[in-house]
C-alpha cells in the first residue's frame, strides 16, 4: 500500500512539472499533501500527526489559493503532453519501481515496528523522530517555517493591498 502511494506521489510530482496554471498547481499540491498525510499515517501508526500535518498544509494552501486567485486571471489550462515529457515520466516511474522492488526497509524500521502500541504517548511521539522519519520531519518543519515567513512578507500592511480595486 505504501509503495502504491509513493508511486502516486512521484506521478503527482511529475504532473506538477507540466502544470502552468497556478490553480492547477495548487490542486496538485493539495492532493500531494493528502497523499503524504496517508503515508505518514501508515508509517507512524498514529493518526494525530498526519491529521495535524494535513490541517496545517491545507490552511497554508487556502492562504496561497486566495492570494493566487486574486492575482491570476481565470484562464483555462490545456494539458499539453510532449513525447519527451512522457518519456521522462515513464522512465522515472520505472526507476522508482525498480528501486522499490529492491528496497527492504526491515533494518531501518525495526526500531519503529518493535514499539508496542499500548505504550504511552511519549513513545508514540518518538516514532516520528526515529531514524527513518527524522529527515522527513525536519524537512516539513523547514517547509512550514519558510511558508510562514513568505506569507508574513507578502501580507505586510506597509506595502498596501496586493491588488488594486477597480
PAZA-154397 format. One record per residue (C-alpha): residue in one letter; z, x, y. Coordinates in steps of 0.001 Angstrom, whole numbers, plus 500000, padded with zeros to 6 digits. Each point is the difference from the previous one (the first is absolute). Last residue first. Example, Ala and Ser with C-alpha at 12.3 -4.5 7.8 and 13.67 -1.06 7.14 Angstrom:
2
s507140513670498940 a500660498630496560 
//
This chain:
166
x490148488776548515 x503290501677499108 x500018503795499783 x500584501573496634 x502777502424499074 x502215498750502801 x501640502442502381 x500469503742499588 x503674499947500993 x500994497366497458 x499407502161496932 x498354498192497118 x497740502685498616 x502667502725500067 x502550497788498213 x497454498971497365 x498941503608499434 x503593501209499632 x500781497239497479 x496876500774497982 x500891503702499982 x503510499274498736 x498693497580497386 x497532502573498722 x502654502725499870 x502349497767497991 x497183498946497668 x499016503611499345 x503648500927499318 x500288497162497479 x496732500977498320 x501193503601499716 x503340498846498570 x498467497868497278 x499367502327497050 x503156502105500412 x502649497385500772 x500459498565503495 x498833496512499071 x502241500001496948 x503099500841502056 x500060496431501295 x500519498706496475 x502794502529499526 x501713498894503170 x499521496349499072 x502279500349497011 x498902500422496435 x498890497085497855 x496386501141499991 x500929503214498207 x498321503128501264 x498009501710497259 x496688498785501421 x500488501779503297 x500995503353498504 x497167499919497464 x497413499178502628 x498531503452500527 x499970501023496327 x498568496681498843 x497282499975502647 x497148500652497602 x496820500600501976 x496837500483497974 x498784496381500203 x500991499756503654 x498022503075500988 x496905498742498191 x500390496596501675 x500369501659503385 x496922502143499457 x497951496946499024 x501251497985502969 x499203502904502308 x496507500322498496 x499294496293500367 x501159499946503609 x497904503046500889 x496936498607498237 x500355496630501764 x500342501820503331 x496858502020499314 x498030496945498932 x500847498240503216 x501945496821500186 x499864498009503188 x502678497385500456 x499152497817502963 x502816499704502497 x499962496951502176 x501159500539503523 x502805498276501819 x500617502520502741 x502671502606499712 x502878500491502450 x502134496888499444 x499305500067496272 x500944503665499862 x503390499570501673 x500911496850498064 x498970501639496712 x501931503192500801 x503154497984500668 x499481497959496847 x499345503226498103 x503406501317501018 x501653496815498749 x498005500254496785 x501011503618499467 x503694499284500573 x499962496918497758 x498178501773497179 x502319502989500067 x503029497703500027 x498648498105496994 x499167503236498165 x503515501278500562 x501621496704498979 x498004499627496786 x501673502645497924 x498375501237496820 x499113503163501945 x496525500567498607 x498910496382499603 x501299498944503419 x498409503062501593 x496658499047498442 x500357496412501244 x500818501214503505 x497006502359499882 x497692497109499114 x501416497806502765 x499518502828502480 x496406500559498857 x499312496283500512 x501405500266503539 x498034503191500688 x496786498348498801 x500593497026502293 x500619502318502941 x496722501804499274 x498165496678499979 x501567499117503358 x499046503358501473 x496359499553498955 x498197503038498615 x501038500141496375 x498402502488497608 x502939502430499953 x502435497138499325 x497975499041496940 x500737503451498583 x503710499543500604 x499853496559498422 x498355501508496912 x502759502608499787 x502655497286500221 x498251497976497303 x500028503069497750 x503718500448500720 x500601496334499207 x498142500349496722 x502037503085499147 x503253498181500807 x499086497238497583 
//
